[in-house]
Amino acid sequence: MCGEFAEALSEFRAAMRISGDVSNWPMMADCERGLGRPAKALAMAGAPEASKLDKAGQIELRIVAAGARRDLGQVEAALVTLTCPELNTKTAEWSGRLRYAYADALLASGREEEALLWFQNAAASDPEQLTDAVERIDQLNGISYELDGEENEDDEIVTDDASERESED
């Protein structure tokens, strides 16, 4: 896997040298994370190239930087990194991902109730379900799904009470 991150990073660097386009900067920073270099990813978040990104690129880089903070065990710093006015934006292409990252960082810091609220916000901003916010909401609400026909004796079967009442009548 590291070889793929290294190769991708090399390709992104070459493309940036040729075109001068910095739009892949967040992905380059994420490659650094994938290579186990979160400090390098954080340095990239503060580099001059970051200020040349459009709003979507800036948000993506913010998400990568928060991930790098978490890689370093700095969960509270990750939350600070993600705390921004854009969290209130509901319909931008990046809203669901930003809200999801914030919810995930809240959960990592042990703030489950807040995380649930932000996963709900993420799901509302992610109509195409590009994140698994809905599944995370279910998980936090204690709903689990059985996969591949495997049953766990500890799992409750979730049913709709109304349909049970109708079948009893």
C-alpha positions in Angstrom: 0.0 0.0 0.0 2.8 2.5 0.8 4.2 1.9 -2.6 0.9 3.2 -4.1 1.0 6.3 -1.9 4.6 6.9 -3.0 3.7 6.5 -6.6 0.7 8.7 -6.4 2.7 11.4 -4.6 5.3 11.2 -7.3 2.7 11.6 -10.0 1.0 14.5 -8.3 4.3 16.3 -7.9 5.1 15.8 -11.6 1.7 17.1 -12.6 2.1 20.1 -10.4 5.6 20.9 -11.8 4.3 20.6 -15.4 1.0 22.6 -14.9 1.6 24.8 -11.9 -1.8 23.7 -10.7 -2.0 23.1 -6.9 -5.5 21.5 -6.9 -4.0 18.2 -5.9 -2.2 19.6 -2.9 -4.7 18.1 -0.4 -4.3 14.6 -2.0 -0.5 15.0 -1.9 -0.8 15.8 1.8 -3.0 12.8 2.3 -0.4 10.7 0.5 2.1 11.9 3.1 -0.2 10.7 5.8 -0.5 7.3 4.0 3.3 7.1 4.0 3.3 7.6 7.8 4.4 11.2 7.7 1.6 13.2 9.4 4.0 16.0 10.3 4.8 16.5 6.6 1.1 16.6 5.9 0.7 19.3 8.5 3.6 21.3 7.1 1.8 21.1 3.7 -1.4 22.5 5.2 0.6 25.6 6.2 2.5 26.0 3.0 1.9 28.8 0.5 0.3 26.4 -1.9 -2.6 25.9 0.5 -3.6 29.6 0.1 -4.0 29.1 -3.6 -6.6 26.4 -3.3 -10.3 27.0 -4.0 -12.8 26.6 -1.2 -13.3 22.8 -1.8 -9.5 22.3 -1.8 -9.1 24.3 1.4 -11.8 22.2 3.1 -10.2 19.0 1.9 -6.8 20.1 3.2 -8.4 21.0 6.5 -9.8 17.5 6.7 -6.4 16.0 5.9 -4.7 18.2 8.5 -7.2 17.1 11.1 -6.5 13.5 10.2 -2.8 14.1 10.6 -3.4 15.6 14.0 -5.3 12.4 14.9 -2.5 10.3 13.5 -0.3 12.1 16.0 -2.7 11.4 18.9 -3.9 15.0 19.0 -7.6 14.5 18.9 -8.4 17.9 20.5 -6.2 19.7 18.0 -8.0 17.8 15.2 -11.3 19.2 16.6 -9.9 22.7 16.6 -8.6 22.2 13.0 -12.1 21.3 11.9 -13.9 24.0 13.9 -14.6 26.6 11.3 -17.6 28.7 10.0 -17.9 26.3 7.0 -19.4 23.7 9.4 -22.6 25.7 9.1 -22.7 25.3 5.3 -25.3 22.7 4.5 -25.3 22.3 0.7 -21.8 22.7 -0.6 -20.2 19.7 -2.3 -17.8 19.3 0.6 -20.3 19.9 3.5 -21.0 16.3 4.2 -17.4 15.3 4.3 -16.4 18.2 6.6 -19.3 17.5 9.0 -18.5 13.8 8.9 -14.8 14.5 9.8 -16.0 16.7 12.6 -18.4 14.1 13.9 -15.7 11.4 13.8 -13.3 13.6 15.7 -16.0 14.3 18.3 -16.5 10.6 18.7 -12.8 9.9 19.0 -12.7 12.5 21.8 -15.5 10.6 23.7 -18.3 13.2 22.9 -20.9 10.7 21.7 -24.0 12.9 21.9 -22.4 15.7 20.0 -20.9 13.2 17.5 -24.4 11.8 16.9 -25.8 15.3 16.1 -22.9 16.0 13.7 -23.3 12.6 12.0 -26.9 13.6 11.5 -25.8 16.9 10.1 -23.4 15.1 7.8 -26.1 12.7 6.5 -28.4 15.7 5.8 -25.6 17.3 3.8 -24.7 14.1 2.0 -27.7 13.2 -0.1 -25.7 10.9 -2.4 -24.4 9.0 0.7 -20.7 9.4 -0.2 -19.9 9.0 3.5 -21.2 6.3 5.8 -22.9 8.8 8.1 -26.2 6.9 8.2 -24.5 3.7 9.3 -22.6 5.6 12.0 -25.8 7.1 13.2 -27.3 3.6 13.4 -24.2 2.3 15.2 -24.4 5.1 17.8 -28.1 4.3 18.3 -27.2 0.7 18.9 -28.6 -0.7 15.6 -26.4 -3.3 14.0 -26.8 -5.2 10.8 -25.9 -8.8 10.2 -23.7 -9.5 7.2 -23.2 -12.7 5.2 -25.9 -14.5 7.2 -23.9 -14.5 10.4 -25.9 -14.1 13.5 -24.7 -13.0 16.8 -26.7 -14.2 19.8 -26.1 -10.8 21.6 -27.6 -8.8 18.7 -31.2 -7.8 19.0 -33.5 -8.1 16.0 -34.9 -4.7 15.2 -38.5 -4.7 14.2 -41.2 -2.2 13.4 -43.7 -2.3 16.4 -46.6 -1.2 14.2 -46.1 -4.1 11.8 -46.0 -6.5 14.8 -49.3 -5.1 16.1 -51.0 -5.5 12.7 -49.9 -9.1 12.5 -51.2 -9.8 16.0 -54.7 -8.5 15.1 
